Amino acid sequence: MEAKRKDVNDSVQSTRPIGGELPQSASKFGDCESIYVLRKACEVDDSDEDDMDDVEDDMDEEIVESDVEVEGGSVEPDNDPPHRMGDLSVEVSEENRIAAQEAKGKAVEATSEGKYEEAIEHLTQAILLNPASAMMYATRAAVYIMMKKPNAAIRDANAALEINPDSAKGYKSRGMARAMLGQWEVAANDLHVASNIDYDEEISSVLKKVEPIVLKIKEHQRRYARLRKESEDRKSERHAEAQKACEGYDSNEDQDDADEDDSDENDIDEVEEVEEATHKTLNAEEEEEIVESDIELEGETVEPDDDPLQKMGDPSIEVNEENRDAAQEAKRKAMEAVCEGNHEEAIELLTQAILLNPTSAMMYATRATVYIKMKKPNAAIQDAHAALEINPDSAKGHKSRGMARAMLGQWEEAVKDLHVASSIDHDEEISAALKKVEPNAHKIEEHRQKYDRLHKEREERKAESERKRRKAEAQAAYKKAKRQEKASSSKRSGGMRGGFPGNMPGAGGS
């Protein structure tokens, strides 16, 4: 045994690079990893230091993330002291409100003449006169953007959005300021919200510059997340290989010390180990399927309506003024019928209005609201879709579709529609609907996450059982091969005992 240990030590010494020191990687890993590194080192030419360095580099590899090459410059953050902000607790008189508007008008004139500092002074005066106006803060933010002062613009945009969470100009200003600072992803989010509330060409122009950069950043993040994962997987594989090498080394020592007569008993033990590991694997595979429980949700739903599809207008026809006026008159009569509870009559009148003016999103959205009153959600969704095809920013279209989806128990889709509707044109009915719908959507999301986790854990248990089974088989095969090799070696050496075969002449000493 001592001789064998000496051979191993000699092999280790032979792997030392010039200078006599072991590779650093051997010292910072455990014993098994050290053996693995040294065995790797044995595979390279002792005279080739570069190959030895490759082994160390392979063990110590780290992913160094490169910068993302983006188009579009950013500006240095401004660090000026913040301008004065208004006191929201003060009561604004009519006189102050009028004076604030006059100050804002002067600011607009100064801006058109390029006098930005003067415009800021006027707008600050307007804010102090009417601190409850989100528009005043959003307008000052827009001027700060012209002055390339993004941090000041963001402060004012935040103030505007605290007063009015649906301020399109507040989101627009903050999005443009964040883009100036290179905060591309949050900039895109703000600009999209602004576009949903009140679309304009300037927002579209900025989004065309910002969105490609956001896509590059996301692709970059996904790429390096994948590379890091692959690196970790390789490290795990090396660790497993090192452990296997260490276990094999220990098995060799144990086998050399064992008595040859115990081989049959060892064979039985190994068979039992493999059978036990196999049994565990089968149990893991036959583990009961996870049966998802029902979710206890609040709120009533209705049976889907299966009536024939309602008449829809032809959007390709040209609508003249006469037809447009007639459609408005039919809509007015429909509203009167709704007030009297005559919903079928209202549907007929709104269908007439749609056929007269098929380019009006409002006509479809109004008929959708009547279908909701009649508890016909599928018909309401058809009309809401039509309204949103004509005008994607139709608050009434999103609201009607959201409420119809809630009636069908499509809670998550309903929440999305109602939030969009609220961001475009908030009203109390949307708020009330969200209070009922959001708890159910949250419950569904939590339920999904729970069972996703359970399924993942089940698959991991199966994989671990299979790994242990394969490991047991490999160890048993290795031990058996070593015993057979030793037995064969013993027989060969035993056959030479007592001199040459057949007492050949001359084999003796005389």
C-alpha positions, -999 to +999 in steps of 0.1 A: +000+000+000+028+024+009+045+016-024+012+025-042+009+058-024+045+065-033+037+059-070+007+083-068+028+109-051+055+105-078+028+110-104+016+141-086+052+155-084+056+149-121+026+172-129+042+202-111+048+230-135+081+248-137+089+263-102+077+233-084+043+246-073+010+228-078-016+246-100-036+272-080-068+254-090-057+224-071-056+244-039-089+261-042-109+230-049-116+201-026-095+169-026-116+153-054-113+183-076-075+184-069-071+148-081-091+158-112-069+188-119-038+167-114-051+140-137-058+166-163-023+179-159-009+144-165-026+144-199-004+174-211+032+175-219+053+184-188+074+207-210+044+227-223+035+254-198+008+268-221-012+235-220-010+235-182-023+271-182-052+259-204-061+233-177-061+260-150-081+284-172-106+257-180-112+253-142-114+290-135-133+303-165-155+333-158-180+350-181-170+386-186-200+405-200-193+429-228-209+463-233-240+466-255-234+486-286-264+509-289-273+537-313-284+570-300-264+591-276-272+599-240-265+631-220-246+636-187-270+636-157-278+672-145-272+679-109-287+714-106-306+722-073-343+714-079-366+742-088-394+750-064-424+727-062-459+737-052-477+729-020-506+705-027-522+713+006-531+749-003-565+757-017-564+772-052-586+802-058-602+810-092-580+841-093-548+821-088-559+795-114-564+822-140-530+838-131-513+804-135-528+800-170-515+834-179-480+825-166-481+793-186-491+812-218-460+835-213-439+804-208-451+789-241-442+822-259-407+822-243-402+785-253-411+793-290-384+820-289-358+796-274-358+814-241-359+783-219-347+798-186-374+825-189-400+798-196-389+778-165-394+809-144-429+815-157-438+778-152-424+778-117-447+808-110-476+790-125-469+759-103-468+780-071-501+796-081-518+763-090-499+734-074-528+710-081-523+712-119-505+681-133-503+699-167-481+727-152-455+702-140-456+682-172-451+714-193-421+724-172-407+689-176-410+693-214-390+725-212-363+708-191-360+681-218-354+709-244-326+721-221-312+686-218-318+684-181-333+649-178-332+646-140-351+678-135-376+666-161-381+633-143-388+651-110-415+672-126-430+643-145-432+623-112-450+652-096-474+654-125-482+616-123-487+618-085-515+644-092-529+626-123-517+590-128-532+591-163-513+622-175-501+613-210-477+643-210-462+631-177-454+597-190-442+611-223-418+636-206-405+610-182-400+585-210-380+610-231-359+620-201-351+584-192-341+578-228-317+608-226-301+591-196-298+557-214-325+541-192-339+524-223-362+498-209-381+520-184-381+548-211-399+524-235-425+515-208-433+551-201-436+560-238-459+530-245-482+541-216-482+577-230-491+564-265-520+543-251-534+574-234-528+600-260-509+590-291-488+616-311-461+615-337-434+626-314-439+596-291-439+573-322-406+588-334-389+584-300-401+548-297-386+539-331-353+549-317-357+534-282-373+500-290-345+486-311-321+494-283-343+477-257-344+446-280-306+446-282-303+449-244-328+420-238-310+398-264-277+407-247-291+397-213-305+365-226-272+356-243-251+361-212-276+344-189-273+314-213-235+316-212-235+318-174-258+288-172-236+268-196-205+277-176-222+266-144-233+234-161-198+227-172-185+233-136-211+209-123-201+183-148-164+187-138-174+185-102-193+152-108-164+138-129-139+148-101-161+131-075-163+100-096-125+100-100-121+103-062-146+076-055-128+053-080-094+061-063-108+053-029-124+021-043-090+010-056-074+014-022-102-004-004-101-032-030-064-038-026-068-042+012-098-066+008-094-104+010-099-121-023-121-147-006-148-121+000-155-115-037-187-135-038-201-117-008-192-084-024-209-093-056-241-100-037-238-066-019-233-048-051-263-065-068-284-055-038-272-019-041-280-017-078-314-033-072-322-009-044-312+021-066-332+007-095-362+002-071-359+038-060-358+050-096-389+031-105-407+044-074-398+079-085-411+073-120-443+057-107-448+086-082-484+097-083-492+123-109-498+158-093-535+165-094-543+202-094-570+213-070-597+237-079-593+274-072-619+290-049-628+321-068-653+349-059-678+365-083-705+351-105-701+341-141-727+335-168-732+308-194-716+317-228-742+330-253-743+311-286-767+334-306-760+339-343-734+365-350-748+400-350-747+422-381-715+440-386-708+470-409-686+471-440-656+493-431-647+497-468-677+518-477-675+556-478-697+573-451-713+605-462-725+633-439-761+623-442-754+587-431-732+600-402-761+622-389-786+594-393-763+570-373-760+596-345-798+599-344-802+561-342-777+560-314-796+587-295-828+567-298-809+536-286-798+553-255-834+563-247-844+526-252-817+515-228-829+540-202-864+524-205-850+489-202-858+481-239-825+464-246-836+445-278-849+477-293-816+494-284-796+466-302-817+470-333-812+508-333-774+505-327-772+479-355-789+504-378-763+530-367-734+506-373-746+499-409-750+536-416-715+544-401-694+513-400-662+533-394-673+545-359-656+526-330-680+543-306-711+526-323-696+491-318-684+499-282-719+512-273-736+481-286-711+460-267-722+477-234-759+469-242-750+432-248-733+432-213-765+445-198-782+416-215-756+391-202-744+382-236-706+384-232-696+367-264-716+392-285-701+420-264-666+407-271-673+406-308-683+442-308-654+453-286-630+436-310-645+455-339-643+488-320-606+482-311-597+473-347-610+507-357-595+525-327-569+506-306-571+533-280-609+530-275-613+531-237-649+519-241-638+490-263-613+478-237-637+484-208-665+464-226-643+435-235-628+434-200-662+433-183-675+407-208-644+385-202-650+388-164-686+375-170-671+344-187-646+339-159-616+349-180-602+368-150-566+374-162-576+387-196-603+408-180-578+425-157-555+434-186-584+450-206-597+469-176-563+483-167-558+495-202-592+511-202-584+528-168-551+542-182-569+557-211-601+571-194-606+561-158-641+559-143-657+545-112-673+516-130-639+503-141-625+507-106-654+487-091-649+460-117-612+457-110-618+454-072-638+422-080-617+408-108-581+414-095-583+391-064-593+362-087-565+369-112-540+370-083-553+336-070-550+320-104-514+333-108-504+320-073-521+286-081-502+283-114-468+292-097-475+266-069-481+237-093-453+247-116-430+244-086-445+211-076-441+197-111-405+209-113-396+194-079-411+160-090-390+160-122-359+169-101-366+139-078-369+116-107-337+129-122-318+125-089-331+089-085-319+080-120-285+096-113-281+075-081-291+043-100-266+049-127-239+057-102-245+025-083-243+005-115-211+021-125-195+016-091-206-020-090-192-027-125-159-010-116-154-030-084-162-062-102-137-055-130-110-047-104-116-079-085-115-100-117-083-083-127-067-090-093-079-126-093-064-131-128-031-115-118-030-137-087-035-169-107-008-159-131+017-153-103+006-184-085+014-206-116+051-196-114+055-207-078+080-237-073+102-231-103+098-238-140+069-260-152+078-297-153+111-294-134+128-286-166+165-296-166+188-268-157+161-252-137+177-262-104+207-246-088+233-272-097 
